[in-house]
Amino acid sequence: MTSYLNWNWTNEHVQTEIKNGEYVSSESTLVLAGPARLDMLTPGDPTAVGFTATNSLIPIGLLQGIQVAQNRQLSRLFEIGSKRSYLVPGRMFANFTVSRFLFYGPSLMRLLYALAPIGPGQKLGEFGTELLIDPDEQGQPISYLETYNELFPDKVLDVAPGWGGSTTEVQNRDFFTNLTSELFNVPFGMALVFKDTRDRPYGAMYLEDCYIETHNMMVDASTVVMTENVSGQFDRIAPIQLSTNSAGA
């Protein structure tokens, strides 16, 4: 410990390897919605090392904030005859909160379920992003990613998640607000990808089995834009090994 008492605190930082431009910020962070689990993603570039872009992730724009929290229960045990204690790890609880601007287009809950094979018409495959495996040599899809599609009901929904516009022909059909719809009984996933300001990949994680607990919107006379927020719980964070390709040095 003697050497640590001689640090040059007047001229040096504690971590001398940190340089300007190596910070991870909201500008270099990307949030995407996808299927419930990381292993449900369709393959990306098979020649790349680590995680690459796939056709099973939808980027979420106009995000104002996202918060991810993990809480692990700890039990403290004491024994007769000692002042010391034992700590026993318990279950882990995790939750998330997402805030986004509202605009004429897919609402926040619609984007979180963008890969759901069901649309506002309440029928499978009518208005959804199909999960396709990479095409074969003839350009035809090899198969569908049924492991996620099968989680959704194979019938007309009893309760619509939302509509939008004045008729079914109006393009704004993406206003999902009704949490009582059985659509939201199916989990989804979220990917967070981080880079530094030099465009170097830093890390990524996947929130598995996300469920929405609350949805709220705020209208205020003093603001010119509306925001909506969702919060909920998820099962775990799955670490992602990023591809080594980067625009930065």
BELWOHU-V661477 format. One record per residue. RES is the residue in three letters. PHI is phi as a letter, one per 30 degrees, with the letter a starting at -180 (* if undefined). NEAR is the number of other ideal C-beta (glycine too) atoms within 12 Angstrom. D_FIRST is the distance of its C-alpha to the first C-alpha in Angstrom with 2 decimals. Layout:
res=RES phi=PHI near=NEAR d_first=D_FIRST
res=RES phi=PHI near=NEAR d_first=D_FIRST
This chain:
res=MET phi=* near=6 d_first=0.00
res=THR phi=d near=6 d_first=3.82
res=SER phi=d near=6 d_first=5.61
res=TYR phi=d near=9 d_first=5.56
res=LEU phi=d near=8 d_first=7.09
res=ASN phi=c near=9 d_first=9.74
res=TRP phi=d near=15 d_first=11.36
res=ASN phi=d near=11 d_first=15.13
res=TRP phi=d near=10 d_first=16.16
res=THR phi=d near=6 d_first=19.67
res=ASN phi=b near=8 d_first=20.69
res=GLU phi=b near=12 d_first=18.76
res=HIS phi=d near=13 d_first=18.52
res=VAL phi=d near=11 d_first=15.44
res=GLN phi=c near=9 d_first=17.15
res=THR phi=d near=10 d_first=18.90
res=GLU phi=d near=8 d_first=21.09
res=ILE phi=d near=13 d_first=23.05
res=LYS phi=b near=13 d_first=26.43
res=ASN phi=d near=9 d_first=29.47
res=GLY phi=j near=16 d_first=32.02
res=GLU phi=c near=19 d_first=29.69
res=TYR phi=d near=18 d_first=30.06
res=VAL phi=c near=23 d_first=31.92
res=SER phi=b near=14 d_first=34.62
res=SER phi=d near=16 d_first=37.84
res=GLU phi=d near=14 d_first=39.81
res=SER phi=c near=24 d_first=38.40
res=THR phi=c near=27 d_first=38.58
res=LEU phi=b near=29 d_first=41.61
res=VAL phi=c near=35 d_first=42.81
res=LEU phi=b near=36 d_first=45.50
res=ALA phi=c near=40 d_first=47.59
res=GLY phi=a near=44 d_first=48.59
res=PRO phi=d near=43 d_first=49.64
res=ALA phi=d near=37 d_first=48.02
res=ARG phi=b near=27 d_first=45.68
res=LEU phi=d near=32 d_first=43.86
res=ASP phi=d near=19 d_first=45.88
res=MET phi=c near=31 d_first=49.08
res=LEU phi=d near=33 d_first=48.50
res=THR phi=d near=33 d_first=51.04
res=PRO phi=d near=23 d_first=49.86
res=GLY phi=c near=22 d_first=48.87
res=ASP phi=d near=17 d_first=48.81
res=PRO phi=d near=13 d_first=48.81
res=THR phi=d near=11 d_first=47.58
res=ALA phi=d near=18 d_first=44.45
res=VAL phi=c near=15 d_first=41.03
res=GLY phi=i near=21 d_first=39.79
res=PHE phi=d near=31 d_first=41.25
res=THR phi=b near=27 d_first=44.14
res=ALA phi=d near=25 d_first=46.68
res=THR phi=b near=32 d_first=49.26
res=ASN phi=d near=26 d_first=52.53
res=SER phi=c near=37 d_first=51.25
res=LEU phi=b near=35 d_first=49.02
res=ILE phi=c near=30 d_first=50.40
res=PRO phi=d near=21 d_first=48.34
res=ILE phi=c near=35 d_first=48.43
res=GLY phi=c near=18 d_first=49.17
res=LEU phi=i near=23 d_first=49.25
res=LEU phi=d near=29 d_first=46.20
res=GLN phi=c near=22 d_first=44.73
res=GLY phi=a near=22 d_first=41.85
res=ILE phi=b near=32 d_first=40.44
res=GLN phi=b near=21 d_first=37.93
res=VAL phi=b near=26 d_first=36.53
res=ALA phi=b near=18 d_first=34.81
res=GLN phi=b near=19 d_first=33.64
res=ASN phi=b near=14 d_first=33.33
res=ARG phi=c near=15 d_first=32.39
res=GLN phi=d near=13 d_first=33.50
res=LEU phi=b near=14 d_first=31.20
res=SER phi=c near=13 d_first=32.70
res=ARG phi=c near=13 d_first=30.86
res=LEU phi=c near=14 d_first=32.22
res=PHE phi=c near=13 d_first=32.08
res=GLU phi=b near=10 d_first=33.42
res=ILE phi=d near=7 d_first=35.25
res=GLY phi=j near=6 d_first=33.36
res=SER phi=b near=9 d_first=29.82
res=LYS phi=d near=7 d_first=28.04
res=ARG phi=d near=11 d_first=25.91
res=SER phi=b near=12 d_first=27.39
res=TYR phi=c near=12 d_first=27.81
res=LEU phi=c near=13 d_first=27.87
res=VAL phi=c near=13 d_first=30.65
res=PRO phi=d near=13 d_first=30.97
res=GLY phi=c near=13 d_first=34.48
res=ARG phi=d near=14 d_first=36.62
res=MET phi=c near=17 d_first=35.63
res=PHE phi=c near=16 d_first=37.76
res=ALA phi=b near=27 d_first=37.82
res=ASN phi=b near=25 d_first=39.93
res=PHE phi=b near=36 d_first=40.78
res=THR phi=b near=29 d_first=42.56
res=VAL phi=b near=39 d_first=44.41
res=SER phi=b near=26 d_first=46.25
res=ARG phi=a near=33 d_first=48.86
res=PHE phi=d near=26 d_first=51.75
res=LEU phi=c near=32 d_first=55.26
res=PHE phi=b near=19 d_first=57.65
res=TYR phi=d near=16 d_first=60.90
res=GLY phi=l near=22 d_first=59.59
res=PRO phi=e near=36 d_first=57.58
res=SER phi=d near=36 d_first=55.92
res=LEU phi=d near=43 d_first=52.39
res=MET phi=d near=38 d_first=53.47
res=ARG phi=d near=42 d_first=55.85
res=LEU phi=d near=35 d_first=53.12
res=LEU phi=d near=46 d_first=50.85
res=TYR phi=c near=46 d_first=53.83
res=ALA phi=d near=35 d_first=55.01
res=LEU phi=c near=39 d_first=55.08
res=ALA phi=d near=44 d_first=57.15
res=PRO phi=d near=31 d_first=60.46
res=ILE phi=a near=35 d_first=62.42
res=GLY phi=b near=32 d_first=63.69
res=PRO phi=e near=35 d_first=65.19
res=GLY phi=d near=19 d_first=68.46
res=GLN phi=i near=29 d_first=66.90
res=LYS phi=b near=20 d_first=67.81
res=LEU phi=e near=23 d_first=65.58
res=GLY phi=i near=18 d_first=65.24
res=GLU phi=d near=18 d_first=67.16
res=PHE phi=a near=28 d_first=64.41
res=GLY phi=b near=30 d_first=61.03
res=THR phi=c near=30 d_first=58.82
res=GLU phi=d near=25 d_first=59.67
res=LEU phi=d near=35 d_first=56.85
res=LEU phi=c near=24 d_first=58.08
res=ILE phi=d near=23 d_first=56.70
res=ASP phi=e near=21 d_first=56.91
res=PRO phi=d near=14 d_first=60.60
res=ASP phi=d near=11 d_first=62.31
res=GLU phi=d near=7 d_first=64.16
res=GLN phi=d near=7 d_first=67.08
res=GLY phi=i near=9 d_first=64.91
res=GLN phi=c near=12 d_first=65.37
res=PRO phi=d near=16 d_first=62.48
res=ILE phi=d near=16 d_first=61.65
res=SER phi=a near=17 d_first=60.99
res=TYR phi=c near=25 d_first=59.64
res=LEU phi=d near=30 d_first=56.31
res=GLU phi=d near=18 d_first=58.04
res=THR phi=d near=20 d_first=54.97
res=TYR phi=c near=32 d_first=54.28
res=ASN phi=e near=28 d_first=57.90
res=GLU phi=d near=17 d_first=58.93
res=LEU phi=d near=29 d_first=56.80
res=PHE phi=d near=34 d_first=59.21
res=PRO phi=d near=23 d_first=62.62
res=ASP phi=c near=15 d_first=65.48
res=LYS phi=b near=11 d_first=67.94
res=VAL phi=d near=19 d_first=68.65
res=LEU phi=d near=30 d_first=66.11
res=ASP phi=d near=14 d_first=67.52
res=VAL phi=b near=19 d_first=65.63
res=ALA phi=d near=27 d_first=65.01
res=PRO phi=d near=39 d_first=61.46
res=GLY phi=l near=33 d_first=63.04
res=TRP phi=b near=25 d_first=65.55
res=GLY phi=k near=27 d_first=65.94
res=GLY phi=i near=16 d_first=68.71
res=SER phi=c near=10 d_first=72.34
res=THR phi=b near=11 d_first=73.43
res=THR phi=d near=18 d_first=71.95
res=GLU phi=d near=11 d_first=72.74
res=VAL phi=d near=14 d_first=70.41
res=GLN phi=d near=16 d_first=67.24
res=ASN phi=d near=22 d_first=64.96
res=ARG phi=c near=28 d_first=64.87
res=ASP phi=c near=31 d_first=61.14
res=PHE phi=c near=29 d_first=60.71
res=PHE phi=c near=38 d_first=59.07
res=THR phi=b near=27 d_first=58.59
res=ASN phi=c near=24 d_first=60.01
res=LEU phi=d near=25 d_first=57.31
res=THR phi=d near=17 d_first=60.05
res=SER phi=d near=29 d_first=60.91
res=GLU phi=d near=23 d_first=60.11
res=LEU phi=e near=37 d_first=58.60
res=PHE phi=d near=34 d_first=55.36
res=ASN phi=d near=21 d_first=55.26
res=VAL phi=c near=28 d_first=53.96
res=PRO phi=d near=31 d_first=50.25
res=PHE phi=b near=44 d_first=49.02
res=GLY phi=b near=41 d_first=45.77
res=MET phi=b near=49 d_first=43.72
res=ALA phi=c near=41 d_first=41.60
res=LEU phi=c near=38 d_first=38.97
res=VAL phi=c near=32 d_first=38.12
res=PHE phi=c near=25 d_first=35.43
res=LYS phi=b near=28 d_first=35.24
res=ASP phi=c near=25 d_first=33.41
res=THR phi=d near=20 d_first=35.47
res=ARG phi=c near=20 d_first=35.81
res=ASP phi=i near=20 d_first=37.65
res=ARG phi=c near=23 d_first=35.09
res=PRO phi=e near=28 d_first=35.03
res=TYR phi=c near=24 d_first=31.83
res=GLY phi=l near=22 d_first=32.79
res=ALA phi=a near=31 d_first=35.55
res=MET phi=b near=31 d_first=36.35
res=TYR phi=b near=38 d_first=39.55
res=LEU phi=d near=41 d_first=40.44
res=GLU phi=c near=30 d_first=42.75
res=ASP phi=h near=28 d_first=45.67
res=CYS phi=d near=39 d_first=45.68
res=TYR phi=b near=30 d_first=48.22
res=ILE phi=d near=38 d_first=49.33
res=GLU phi=c near=18 d_first=49.43
res=THR phi=b near=19 d_first=50.39
res=HIS phi=b near=33 d_first=52.07
res=ASN phi=b near=22 d_first=52.78
res=MET phi=b near=22 d_first=54.32
res=MET phi=b near=18 d_first=54.44
res=VAL phi=b near=13 d_first=57.32
res=ASP phi=b near=10 d_first=57.01
res=ALA phi=d near=7 d_first=59.68
res=SER phi=c near=7 d_first=57.21
res=THR phi=c near=12 d_first=55.69
res=VAL phi=c near=10 d_first=57.44
res=VAL phi=b near=17 d_first=55.70
res=MET phi=c near=23 d_first=55.25
res=THR phi=b near=25 d_first=52.16
res=GLU phi=b near=35 d_first=51.84
res=ASN phi=b near=28 d_first=48.92
res=VAL phi=b near=39 d_first=48.33
res=SER phi=b near=28 d_first=45.73
res=GLY phi=a near=32 d_first=45.39
res=GLN phi=b near=25 d_first=43.36
res=PHE phi=b near=35 d_first=42.38
res=ASP phi=d near=26 d_first=41.45
res=ARG phi=a near=24 d_first=38.28
res=ILE phi=c near=27 d_first=36.49
res=ALA phi=c near=27 d_first=37.15
res=PRO phi=d near=17 d_first=34.77
res=ILE phi=c near=33 d_first=36.74
res=GLN phi=d near=18 d_first=36.04
res=LEU phi=d near=27 d_first=37.34
res=SER phi=d near=22 d_first=39.52
res=THR phi=d near=15 d_first=38.00
res=ASN phi=d near=19 d_first=40.84
res=SER phi=a near=19 d_first=39.87
res=ALA phi=d near=12 d_first=41.38
res=GLY phi=d near=16 d_first=38.08
res=ALA phi=d near=9 d_first=36.42
